[in-house]
Amino acid sequence: MNKLGSEDLAEIADFARKIRLNSVRMVWQAKSGHPGGSLSIADILAVLYSKVMNIDPSSPTMPDRDRLVMSKGHASPAMYSALALRGFFPVSLLAGFRKLSSKLEGHVHYGVPGVEASTGSLGQGIGIAVGMAMAGKLDNAQYRVYAIIGDGESEEGSVWESLMAGYKYRLSNLTVILDRNMVQLDGFTEDIMPTPDIAQKVRSFGWNVIEIDGHNYQEIYAALLNAKECTDLPTLIVAHTVKGKGVSYMENNPKYHGQPPESEDLFNKAMEELA
Ligand SMILES: Cc1ncc(C[n+]2csc(CCOP(=O)(O)OP(=O)(O)O)c2C)c(N)n1
């Protein structure tokens, strides 16, 4: 079945809503962090962690688990929220984000249950995922590897080296999701380094490429299943998203790439809009 039922949809919506609420709250409490690129991937994480990935939070290192590398490692608020809500560690620990003595560092950190690789230096995580997928093939293992990359991140040459390797080694066990929100750190990707028709570019690298609305649960789910069914090529899902999705004043606003709401009023407004 490639379609989600109404109960599944409601469950995913609730999961995504909680990822967003927790992400903004964490950045607000820490007085630093990255809300925009966390809000853009909340729906994708919700589908992956609730309906697609083979994981067991009570056994986070089971050998055949699916692996996810958050290559855009600054999206740690969303990643940690998804893992906590899924049961890898208590949700109460999210309050320690970016604080001394907490494991929840500002960028996704190995050692937090459910995290497969430390990331934050853009362009590195996708290469780690390629290595994991190669190991999986060599071992004849059943697991799949997922990587989430940013469009600003894709200005790194190492992303394209990884894409070439993914094709050469026919890593059909690898799904890369590109968060195509059109915004990077301090501006719009198409002003800073345009990549028109990035789907076509990656297709020409030999990959199976699917374009979706990255906030539509049915489309996210169908694309992830399509990737699983593609047994001879790695898959790139170009997920068209909105940076800051769900908080009106953050949407498409580069300012909220890496800063919390400036006032308690703005924080409360975000909480109300996301509730
Ligand atoms: C190698 C490297 N260069 C620069 C940075 C600083 N940096 C952090 S996030 C970011 C922008 C990333 O944009 P994008 O990949 O589009 O992320 P998103 O908009 O999805 O949050 C930059 C330049 C970094 N973390 N790593």
The ligand as an ORCA input file, in Angstrom:
! r2SCAN-3c Opt
* xyz 1 1
  C      31.620     23.624      5.806
  C      30.699     24.610      6.442
  N      30.676     25.876      5.971
  C      29.828     26.776      6.531
  C      29.020     26.429      7.569
  C      28.101     27.459      8.220
  N      26.712     27.204      7.868
  C      25.890     26.584      8.721
  S      24.355     26.363      8.087
  C      24.778     27.157      6.651
  C      23.778     27.321      5.546
  C      23.218     26.019      5.107
  O      22.195     26.203      4.183
  P      21.247     24.989      3.820
  O      22.080     23.795      3.527
  O      20.349     25.450      2.727
  O      20.489     24.727      5.166
  P      18.946     24.987      5.527
  O      18.488     26.214      4.804
  O      18.202     23.793      5.069
  O      18.923     25.144      7.015
  C      26.110     27.563      6.693
  C      26.794     28.294      5.605
  C      29.076     25.096      8.031
  N      28.302     24.655      9.036
  N      29.907     24.206      7.432
*
